[in-house]
Amino acid sequence: MKLDSNSRHKAIRIALYNHKGGVGKTTLTVNIASALADKGYKVLLVDSDPQCNLTSYLFEESVVDSLLDESDTQKGRTLWSVLKPIVEAEGNYNYVSPYDTLVPHLMLLAGDIRLAEFEESLGLFWGECLQRRIRGFRGTNALSAFVNQCCHKFEIDYVFYDTGPNIGPLNRIILLDCDYFIVPVSCDLFSIRALKSLGHTLASWITDWRTITRLAPVDIYLMTGKPKFLGYIPQRFKIYGGAITRISQKYIAKLEKVIFSEIVSILRDIDEGLVDKRAHVAKLGEVKDFSTLIQQAQSEGVPLSKTTAGTAGQKEQAARAFDKIAKAIILKTL
């Protein structure tokens, strides 16, 4: 099914992105999106990581297995089902409807391990864009165009992409399609080191995309290529005696400085519009270590605040933490 219009839907597209693994991107994505859905916003989750962690979080294992088994058939409803014709040069992408989840107003475009094949093709498509070949532009923008169609059809307010822990071609098109990105960080030395290359990577992607857009036909759908830094979220830090532990406080203080020197300042150098004027308030919120709730919430396919595990107090703390982040996102994006 072709896109009815090349016009970009008003839905705000966001990725939680950090190329370092183990920073809890999927759990944060589900819980932030759920907090926005609880406020009545229509939210679309896009499981764009070939590891399918987001789909595995929200659906039972047997359901995920069935989705993957059928993705290459006429019954397929994963992102591979959508993008297979693009990869195999059979035409435009297929349209599939997103799935409803247990959370009202929250929908999911299911992931697929075969997205790795789409990612392999993206390198070729990127090169073809530089050669001004139409197939390159269509392939590079296919995921964005499909998401755009879903946003039109279901009147989506927010889109959240789940990203893998790498700087590969799939994450490149996801970030270039987003209006905003959020950096989740753990309170440790490795997260601080990883941030030092994040800003340069994004800047390179953005400047390269500017070159490609100048080569593009005037009547073709294109990603915006202007992901604005929305803020960062320190998480999984320890609490002792009702306060953040001293070691976690030390790393949180360092994170603030690195965020500004390695992301904010670098993006400002290429385009001041890529950084919010209120960037001096870059922390969107913070999420302590909810390890006792996370495993059960994932097994039940629900946000931390709605799991059967833990105490009422713990679930209330989780609800407050993600509600604060959702309010900050609304304030900065609407």
C-alpha positions in Angstrom: 0.0 0.0 0.0 1.4 3.4 -0.9 1.5 6.4 1.3 -1.5 8.7 0.5 0.6 11.8 0.9 4.2 12.8 1.3 3.2 15.2 4.1 4.7 14.3 7.5 2.2 13.7 10.2 2.2 15.9 13.3 3.1 13.0 15.6 6.2 13.7 17.6 8.9 11.0 17.0 11.3 10.2 19.7 14.1 7.7 20.2 15.9 6.8 23.5 19.4 6.4 22.2 22.7 5.5 23.6 25.0 3.2 21.7 26.2 1.7 24.9 24.3 -1.5 25.9 22.8 -2.1 29.3 21.3 1.3 29.9 17.7 0.1 30.1 16.4 1.7 26.9 13.5 -0.8 26.4 12.2 -0.6 29.9 12.4 3.2 29.9 10.7 3.4 26.5 7.8 1.2 27.6 7.3 3.1 30.9 7.6 6.6 29.4 5.2 5.7 26.5 2.8 4.2 29.0 2.8 7.3 31.2 2.0 9.4 28.1 -0.8 7.0 27.1 -2.2 7.2 30.6 -2.6 10.9 30.0 -4.7 10.2 26.9 -2.1 10.6 24.2 -2.1 8.0 21.4 1.4 6.5 21.4 2.9 4.2 18.8 5.9 2.0 19.8 8.2 0.9 17.0 10.4 -2.1 17.8 13.2 -1.3 15.4 15.9 -3.3 17.2 16.5 -6.8 15.6 16.8 -8.2 19.1 13.0 -7.6 19.5 13.3 -6.7 23.2 10.3 -4.3 23.0 8.0 -6.9 21.4 9.2 -9.5 23.9 8.5 -7.1 26.8 4.9 -6.5 25.7 3.9 -10.0 24.3 4.2 -13.5 25.7 7.0 -15.7 24.3 4.6 -17.9 22.4 3.0 -14.9 20.7 6.5 -13.5 19.7 7.5 -16.9 18.3 4.3 -17.0 16.2 4.9 -13.5 14.9 8.4 -14.4 13.9 7.3 -17.7 12.3 4.7 -15.9 10.2 6.6 -12.8 9.3 7.7 -14.1 5.9 4.2 -15.1 4.9 1.0 -13.4 3.8 -0.1 -13.4 7.5 3.1 -11.5 8.5 2.6 -8.4 10.7 6.2 -7.6 11.8 8.5 -4.8 10.5 10.2 -7.4 8.4 6.8 -8.1 6.8 6.6 -4.4 6.0 10.1 -4.0 4.7 10.8 -7.3 2.9 9.7 -6.0 -0.5 12.1 -3.1 -0.2 15.0 -5.4 0.7 14.2 -7.9 -2.1 13.6 -5.2 -4.7 10.0 -6.2 -5.3 8.4 -2.8 -4.9 7.1 -0.5 -2.2 6.8 -1.6 1.5 3.8 -3.6 2.7 1.3 -2.0 5.1 0.5 -3.9 8.3 -1.6 -2.6 11.2 0.1 -2.1 14.6 -1.0 -4.3 17.5 -2.9 -3.1 20.6 -1.2 -3.6 23.9 -2.5 -4.1 27.4 -2.1 -0.4 28.0 -5.0 1.7 26.5 -3.9 4.2 23.8 -0.6 2.3 23.3 0.1 0.4 20.1 3.1 -1.6 18.9 4.7 -2.2 15.5 6.3 -5.6 16.2 10.0 -6.2 15.7 11.7 -9.0 13.9 15.2 -10.5 13.9 15.2 -10.3 10.1 15.5 -6.5 10.5 19.2 -7.3 10.4 18.7 -8.0 6.7 17.1 -4.6 6.2 20.0 -3.1 8.0 22.4 -4.7 5.6 20.5 -3.2 2.7 20.6 0.3 4.2 24.3 0.7 3.5 23.6 0.0 -0.1 20.6 2.4 -0.2 22.7 5.1 1.4 25.3 4.9 -1.3 22.6 4.9 -4.0 21.2 8.1 -2.6 24.6 9.7 -3.2 24.3 8.5 -6.8 20.8 10.1 -7.0 19.2 6.7 -7.6 15.5 6.6 -6.7 15.7 3.1 -5.2 18.2 4.4 -2.6 15.9 7.2 -1.5 12.9 4.9 -1.3 14.8 2.2 0.6 16.4 4.7 3.1 13.1 6.4 3.8 10.8 3.3 3.8 10.6 2.8 7.5 9.9 6.5 8.1 7.2 6.5 5.4 5.5 3.5 6.8 5.5 4.9 10.3 4.1 8.1 8.9 1.2 6.2 7.3 0.4 4.6 10.6 0.4 8.0 12.3 -2.1 9.3 9.8 -4.3 6.3 10.0 -4.5 6.1 13.8 -4.0 9.8 14.7 -0.9 9.1 16.7 0.4 11.8 19.0 3.8 10.3 19.9 6.1 7.7 18.3 8.8 6.0 20.3 11.5 4.0 18.5 13.4 1.3 20.4 17.0 1.2 19.3 19.8 -1.3 19.5 23.1 -0.6 21.3 25.2 0.3 18.2 26.0 3.1 15.7 24.9 1.1 12.6 22.8 2.1 9.6 19.5 1.2 11.1 20.0 3.5 14.1 21.2 6.1 11.7 17.9 6.3 9.8 15.9 6.1 13.1 17.7 9.1 14.6 17.4 11.0 11.3 13.6 10.3 11.4 13.1 11.5 14.9 12.1 15.0 16.0 13.8 14.4 19.3 16.2 12.0 21.0 16.6 11.3 24.7 19.9 9.9 26.2 19.4 7.2 28.9 22.5 6.8 31.0 23.6 4.6 33.9 25.6 6.0 36.7 28.9 4.5 36.0 32.2 5.2 34.3 31.4 3.2 31.1 28.4 5.4 30.4 30.4 8.5 30.7 33.0 7.2 28.3 30.4 6.2 25.8 28.9 9.6 25.7 32.1 11.1 24.4 31.5 9.6 21.0 27.7 10.0 20.8 27.6 13.7 19.8 30.2 13.3 17.0 28.3 10.3 15.6 25.0 12.2 15.5 26.7 15.3 14.0 28.2 13.2 11.2 24.8 11.5 10.4 23.1 14.9 10.3 25.6 16.6 8.0 25.8 13.6 5.7 22.0 13.6 5.4 22.0 17.3 4.4 24.1 16.3 1.5 21.7 13.6 0.5 18.6 15.8 0.7 20.2 18.3 -1.7 20.5 15.4 -4.2 16.9 14.2 -3.7 14.0 14.6 -6.2 11.6 17.3 -5.1 8.6 15.0 -5.0 9.9 12.2 -2.8 9.2 11.5 0.9 12.2 12.3 3.0 13.1 12.0 6.7 13.6 15.4 8.3 17.2 14.7 9.5 16.9 17.1 12.4 16.9 15.1 15.7 16.8 17.6 18.5 18.4 16.8 21.9 15.5 16.6 24.3 17.4 15.7 27.5 18.9 12.8 29.4 17.7 10.3 32.1 20.1 8.9 34.7 18.7 5.6 35.9 19.4 2.4 37.8 21.2 4.3 40.6 21.1 3.0 44.2 19.2 4.5 47.1 20.4 4.2 50.6 18.5 5.6 53.6 16.2 7.5 51.3 19.0 9.3 49.4 21.1 8.6 46.3 24.3 6.9 47.3 27.5 9.0 47.3 29.0 7.1 44.3 25.9 7.5 42.2 25.8 11.3 43.0 29.4 11.5 41.9 28.6 10.0 38.5 25.4 12.1 38.0 27.5 15.2 38.5 30.0 14.1 35.9 27.2 13.0 33.5 25.8 16.6 33.4 29.2 18.0 32.3 29.8 15.4 29.7 26.3 15.8 28.2 27.0 19.5 27.6 30.5 19.1 26.3 30.0 16.1 24.1 26.4 16.4 22.9 24.9 19.9 23.4 28.0 21.9 22.3 28.7 19.7 19.3 25.1 19.8 18.0 25.0 23.6 18.5 28.1 24.0 16.4 26.3 22.5 13.3 22.8 23.9 14.1 21.5 25.8 17.1 18.1 24.5 16.4 19.2 21.0 17.3 19.3 22.0 21.0 16.4 23.3 23.0 16.8 26.8 24.2 16.1 25.4 27.7 19.0 22.9 27.4 20.4 24.2 30.7 17.6 22.0 32.2 18.6 18.9 30.4 17.7 16.2 32.9 14.1 15.1 32.2 13.9 13.1 35.4 15.7 10.2 37.1 14.8 6.5 37.6 16.3 4.7 40.6 17.1 0.9 40.5 13.7 -0.9 40.4 15.2 -4.3 39.9 12.6 -6.1 42.0 9.9 -4.8 39.8 11.5 -4.9 36.3 11.6 -8.6 35.8 8.0 -9.2 36.9 6.8 -6.2 34.8 8.5 -7.6 31.8 7.0 -11.1 32.3 3.6 -9.5 32.6 3.9 -7.1 29.7 3.0 -4.1 31.8 4.6 -0.9 33.1 6.4 -1.1 36.5 3.6 0.7 38.3 1.1 -1.9 37.2 2.9 -5.1 38.0 1.8 -7.6 40.7 5.2 -7.6 42.2 6.6 -5.3 44.8 4.9 -3.1 47.4 2.4 -0.4 46.8 5.0 2.2 47.8 7.5 0.9 45.2 4.9 1.0 42.4 3.9 4.5 43.4 7.5 5.6 43.3 7.8 4.2 39.8 4.6 5.8 38.7 5.8 9.2 40.0 9.2 8.9 38.3 7.7 8.2 34.9 4.9 10.7 35.2 7.5 13.4 35.9 9.4 12.4 32.8 6.2 12.3 30.7 5.3 15.8 31.9 8.8 17.1 31.0 8.5 15.6 27.5 5.0 17.2 27.0 6.3 20.6 28.1 9.3 20.5 25.8 7.5 19.1 22.7 4.1 20.6 22.6 
